[in-house]
Amino acid sequence: MQNPFKKIVENQQVPEMLRERVMGDIRMIKLTMDLADLVAVKYPSTIADILNATGSNKKKKNK
């Protein structure tokens, strides 16, 4: 696929269809990055925090 941005002259308007496609792609990339962050970083961290909190509560009860 050719780069459509090479066809745009500096003071020429971007076609609306092209603009919508680019913005849609950017939104999809951002969503994918947010989901990856949620699954790879935040979810495991939350589970570890819950397990650590539960473990420390059990230790306090056993004393």
Sequence and secondary structure as in RCSB ss.txt:
>XXXX:A:sequence
MQNPFKKIVENQQVPEMLRERVMGDIRMIKLTMDLADLVAVKYPSTIADILNATGSNKKKKNK
>XXXX:A:secstr
   GGGG  TTS   HHHHHHHHHHHHHHHHHHHHHHIIIIIHHHHHHHHHHHHHHHHHHHH 
